[in-house]
Amino acid sequence: MALQQRRPVAEMMRDHVELGELLDFMADITDEFTPPQGACATWRALYAGCGQLDADVREHLHLENNVLFRRFL
């Protein structure tokens, strides 16, 4: 594969590392998406939504890094 094709993939993989770090930070500051004791329904829904976002994005990153991008590298 030509360098011009590998470069965008490498850049996206670096972006994925940074995004993974941001997801780790979000999980850390929310105690792994565990709402505070006594949290109202809105806060519980927010934490649940953040947990689902985390799972969805991590699955997306996995599929791109380990399935799609391997076809180009």
Backbone as CSV, one residue per row, in Angstrom:
resi,resn,N_x,N_y,N_z,CA_x,CA_y,CA_z,C_x,C_y,C_z
1,MET,0.849,-1.177,0.000,0.000,0.000,0.000,0.891,1.236,0.000
2,ALA,0.450,2.248,-0.705,1.208,3.489,-0.824,1.193,4.253,0.492
3,LEU,2.259,5.007,0.705,2.382,5.816,1.919,1.195,6.755,2.079
4,GLN,0.713,7.315,0.974,-0.398,8.260,1.059,-1.663,7.583,1.581
5,GLN,-1.777,6.267,1.473,-2.928,5.550,2.011,-2.716,5.187,3.478
6,ARG,-1.476,4.904,3.862,-1.191,4.516,5.249,-1.237,5.697,6.203
7,ARG,-0.856,6.864,5.728,-0.766,8.028,6.604,-2.103,8.365,7.277
8,PRO,-3.216,8.436,6.539,-4.494,8.744,7.208,-4.890,7.678,8.235
9,VAL,-4.604,6.419,7.940,-4.923,5.350,8.883,-4.102,5.512,10.148
10,ALA,-2.823,5.800,10.014,-1.959,6.000,11.177,-2.442,7.197,12.003
11,GLU,-2.869,8.251,11.341,-3.376,9.426,12.059,-4.654,9.091,12.820
12,MET,-5.537,8.327,12.198,-6.776,7.941,12.881,-6.480,7.035,14.067
13,MET,-5.496,6.158,13.934,-5.144,5.282,15.049,-4.582,6.101,16.210
14,ARG,-3.813,7.138,15.919,-3.327,8.030,16.984,-4.499,8.757,17.636
15,ASP,-5.456,9.196,16.831,-6.660,9.831,17.373,-7.401,8.870,18.291
16,HIS,-7.429,7.603,17.928,-8.125,6.607,18.734,-7.458,6.422,20.095
17,VAL,-6.143,6.498,20.130,-5.428,6.408,21.402,-5.839,7.575,22.300
18,GLU,-5.844,8.769,21.729,-6.238,9.960,22.492,-7.684,9.843,22.970
19,LEU,-8.566,9.380,22.107,-9.963,9.218,22.492,-10.109,8.182,23.595
20,GLY,-9.350,7.091,23.509,-9.367,6.085,24.577,-8.953,6.673,25.914
21,GLU,-7.954,7.546,25.887,-7.507,8.211,27.118,-8.607,9.119,27.674
22,LEU,-9.310,9.809,26.799,-10.415,10.664,27.242,-11.559,9.838,27.823
23,LEU,-11.849,8.688,27.210,-12.877,7.803,27.760,-12.451,7.271,29.126
24,ASP,-11.171,6.927,29.272,-10.664,6.480,30.570,-10.842,7.563,31.620
25,PHE,-10.558,8.807,31.249,-10.717,9.933,32.176,-12.176,10.089,32.579
26,MET,-13.072,9.994,31.604,-14.502,10.131,31.894,-14.955,9.020,32.846
27,ALA,-14.501,7.798,32.600,-14.855,6.683,33.484,-14.276,6.899,34.878
28,ASP,-13.068,7.424,34.946,-12.413,7.659,36.239,-13.159,8.704,37.061
29,ILE,-13.530,9.813,36.447,-14.170,10.878,37.232,-15.613,10.558,37.595
30,THR,-16.197,9.544,36.953,-17.573,9.145,37.269,-17.615,7.834,38.054
31,ASP,-16.444,7.390,38.558,-16.355,6.127,39.291,-16.949,5.002,38.466
32,GLU,-16.452,4.893,37.222,-16.919,3.877,36.273,-18.421,4.010,35.992
33,PHE,-18.867,5.240,35.872,-20.261,5.561,35.524,-21.249,5.102,36.599
34,THR,-20.806,5.190,37.838,-21.655,4.872,38.983,-22.183,6.184,39.544
35,PRO,-23.486,6.411,39.484,-24.019,7.677,39.988,-23.819,7.789,41.497
36,PRO,-23.692,8.995,41.987,-23.539,9.192,43.435,-24.757,8.647,44.181
37,GLN,-24.510,8.242,45.397,-25.618,7.757,46.219,-26.666,8.863,46.356
38,GLY,-27.917,8.494,46.179,-29.009,9.449,46.289,-29.220,10.291,45.041
39,ALA,-28.549,9.921,43.956,-28.686,10.692,42.714,-30.115,10.605,42.195
40,CYS,-30.585,11.704,41.638,-31.934,11.730,41.067,-31.969,10.941,39.759
41,ALA,-33.146,10.761,39.237,-33.315,9.980,38.007,-32.551,10.597,36.834
42,THR,-32.482,11.909,36.792,-31.772,12.572,35.704,-30.280,12.246,35.753
43,TRP,-29.693,12.312,36.942,-28.276,11.980,37.091,-28.020,10.514,36.775
44,ARG,-28.911,9.620,37.222,-28.752,8.195,36.927,-28.821,7.948,35.416
45,ALA,-29.749,8.640,34.749,-29.867,8.497,33.295,-28.618,9.036,32.597
46,LEU,-28.080,10.140,33.095,-26.866,10.712,32.511,-25.710,9.726,32.629
47,TYR,-25.522,9.161,33.796,-24.427,8.217,33.999,-24.623,6.970,33.144
48,ALA,-25.866,6.492,33.044,-26.149,5.325,32.204,-25.849,5.647,30.739
49,GLY,-26.240,6.822,30.294,-25.966,7.236,28.922,-24.473,7.359,28.653
50,CYS,-23.743,7.892,29.615,-22.288,8.004,29.462,-21.646,6.618,29.394
51,GLY,-22.133,5.691,30.211,-21.617,4.328,30.167,-21.887,3.675,28.829
52,GLN,-23.067,3.899,28.277,-23.403,3.334,26.965,-22.564,3.976,25.864
53,LEU,-22.369,5.285,25.942,-21.508,5.977,24.984,-20.101,5.397,25.019
54,ASP,-19.577,5.199,26.221,-18.248,4.622,26.387,-18.174,3.257,25.698
55,ALA,-19.147,2.400,25.966,-19.151,1.056,25.378,-19.257,1.119,23.856
56,ASP,-20.124,1.967,23.350,-20.311,2.079,21.899,-19.058,2.596,21.199
57,VAL,-18.443,3.619,21.768,-17.251,4.195,21.143,-16.098,3.202,21.202
58,ARG,-15.945,2.515,22.334,-14.858,1.531,22.436,-15.053,0.394,21.419
59,GLU,-16.290,-0.022,21.202,-16.546,-1.059,20.198,-16.188,-0.534,18.803
60,HIS,-16.568,0.700,18.524,-16.252,1.328,17.241,-14.732,1.384,17.037
61,LEU,-14.013,1.828,18.061,-12.562,1.919,17.958,-11.950,0.540,17.726
62,HIS,-12.437,-0.446,18.444,-11.932,-1.808,18.274,-12.139,-2.291,16.835
63,LEU,-13.336,-2.105,16.315,-13.625,-2.569,14.957,-12.755,-1.860,13.920
64,GLU,-12.576,-0.566,14.082,-11.727,0.146,13.123,-10.272,-0.289,13.248
65,ASN,-9.757,-0.301,14.486,-8.334,-0.611,14.686,-7.993,-2.052,14.333
66,ASN,-8.861,-2.983,14.672,-8.513,-4.392,14.569,-9.142,-5.130,13.394
67,VAL,-10.080,-4.510,12.705,-10.691,-5.149,11.548,-10.456,-4.296,10.299
68,LEU,-11.004,-3.110,10.291,-10.943,-2.277,9.092,-9.513,-1.840,8.750
69,PHE,-8.820,-1.252,9.723,-7.497,-0.693,9.422,-6.485,-1.761,9.056
70,ARG,-6.631,-2.960,9.584,-5.695,-4.041,9.256,-5.712,-4.349,7.754
71,ARG,-6.814,-4.060,7.126,-6.912,-4.294,5.677,-6.045,-3.312,4.889
72,PHE,-5.706,-2.195,5.520,-4.961,-1.156,4.827,-3.510,-1.078,5.261
73,LEU,-3.141,-1.811,6.291,-1.765,-1.732,6.786,-0.970,-2.962,6.446
